[in-house]
C-alpha cells in the first residue's frame, strides 16, 4: 500500500489543528497505518491535490465538498476512538 497523506485543517491552523494532528498521529502509530500527517489553516488547502484524507472539525466539512479526498469531521478533538473508527473505515475502503 502506498503511503497516504492526511491534512488536518482548522480555521486558523493553530490550536485545534495542532491538537488534532497529535491525536491523529497517535492513532496512526497505534495501528501501523502508512500515513503522514500535516496541519494547516483552512486557507492552506487551496491548490492541494495530493491529499488523501482531510481531517477537520465537523462544522468545516462542507468546505471540502467536491474534494477527491476522504473527509473526516470531528466533534471532539480528544475523542480518539471515533477518529480511529473513521480512519479504519478509510483504510478498509482502499483497494490497494
N, C-alpha and C positions, 0 to 999 in steps of 0.2 A: 504494500500500500504506500502510495506516495505521501510525503509529509504534507500536512494541511496547515493552513494559516487562518487563525482566528483574530478578529479585530474587535476589541471591547470598546464600546463607544458610550459617552455621556455628553451632555450639552457642552461642557467646558473642557473636558479631557483632564480633569484634575482629580478631585477626591473620589467620587463614586466609581469612575472607570478604573482607577488605580487599585482600589479595594477589590473590585470585581475581577480585575486581571489576576491579582494574587490568589483569590479564591479559585478561579478557573485553572490556573497553573497547578494548584494543589490537586484538583480533581483529575487533571490530565496526567500528572505524575503518578497518582494512586492507581490509575487504570492502564498506564503504559501506552496511551494513545499517541500517535505520531502527529503532534500539532505544536506549532509555535504560536505564541500569543503576544499581540501588541495592543496598546491602548492609545486612544486619541479622542479629540473632540469631534462632535458631530460634523463640523465643517471639514475635518480632515478626511472624511470619507469620499469627498468629491474626487472623481477620477480614479478611484481604486478599482481595479479589475481583477486583481489576483487574490481576492479574499474568498475563502471557502465558507467561513462561518462568521456571522456578526452576532455579538452578544451585547445586549443593551438593556436599559430599563424598559419595562413593559409599556410605559407611556410614549416611548420613542419608536416602537416597531413600525408604525405607519410610515415613518420617514424612509424606510427601506423597501417600500412596496415596489415591485418590479425588479428588484435586485436578483441576480442569479445566485447570491449567497444564501445559505441556510440561516434564517434569523431566529434567535432565541431571545425572548423577552423575559426579564427577571423582575419580580416584585420585591424581593428581599435579598440584598447583596450577601447576607450571611447564610442563606439557605442553600448550602452546597448539595444537599440531597436532590433538590429539584434541578439544580444546574447539572448534576451528574446524570440524572434521568434524561434530560433534554440532549445532552451531548451523546449519551448512549444511543438515543433514537437516531441522531445524525450518523454516527458510525455504523449502526446497524442498517441504515438505508443505502450505504455505499455498495456498489457492485464491483469493487476493485479486488 
